[in-house]
Amino acid sequence: MQFTYYGHATFCIETAGKKLLFDPFFTGNPLAKDIDIMAIQADYIFVSHGHGDHVADLLAIAKNTGALIIAMHEITQWALQQGCKNVHPLNLGGAKQFDFGKVKMVPALHSSVLPDGTYGGNPAGFVVSTAEGNFYYAGDTALSIEMQLIPMYAPIDFAILPIGDNFTMGYEDACKAAQFVATQKVIGVHYDTFGYIEIDHNKAMDHFAANNLALILPPLHTNFTIH
């Protein structure tokens, strides 16, 4: 799989020849200020919840690319009302097979409301199973004992977890989450975007290493292989 990180919780994974874009936040994202959103390619757009720092460019990119939006039912209905044409609603516990693999929507402990005040349903994460490997994207979340269920759905090759604290779990809880989901490899997201969520990179890396886990702090705007 190919992984490209755009800062905050926005990233793209390419698998089976398909581009899977997650939580598109470019406009207003200081870590992606030079990105032209009209140049962003996507076949699918996953949305974990409705906050502006996860949906800021959802509508523009979906309309430009025709990508299928995969999200909580309430978010897909909102997207349809805003002029998007291609959506697939999920809800917690539900799973669906797509041409790149299987997606299961799982709970996240957070809040969710869309930028215009529309109810965004429940926040969520995704377990994605593909021929090239399986991964868990937690979305914005606190540590939850329910994460221990994740390995029942698929063996997790790597997890994409928020580590910035304040609005989500910090790197200490993310380390415990990695143990819960039975993976050795974590890609950290949702950190350093704003002052509230700035972290000490060395402390975070050392904490994971002390627990015999690998924490990847991905380079910005650089495509790299993850498996």
Beta strands, then each sheet from edge to edge (+ up, - down):
strand 1: 2-5
strand 2: 11-15
strand 3: 18-22
strand 4: 44-46
strand 5: 68-72
strand 6: 87-90
strand 7: 95-98
strand 8: 101-107
strand 9: 124-130
strand 10: 133-137
strand 11: 158-162
strand 12: 185-189
strand 13: 214-216
strand 14: 224-225
sheet 1: 6+ 5+ 4+ 3+ 2- 1+ 14-
sheet 2: 7+ 8- 9+ 10- 11- 12- 13-
end
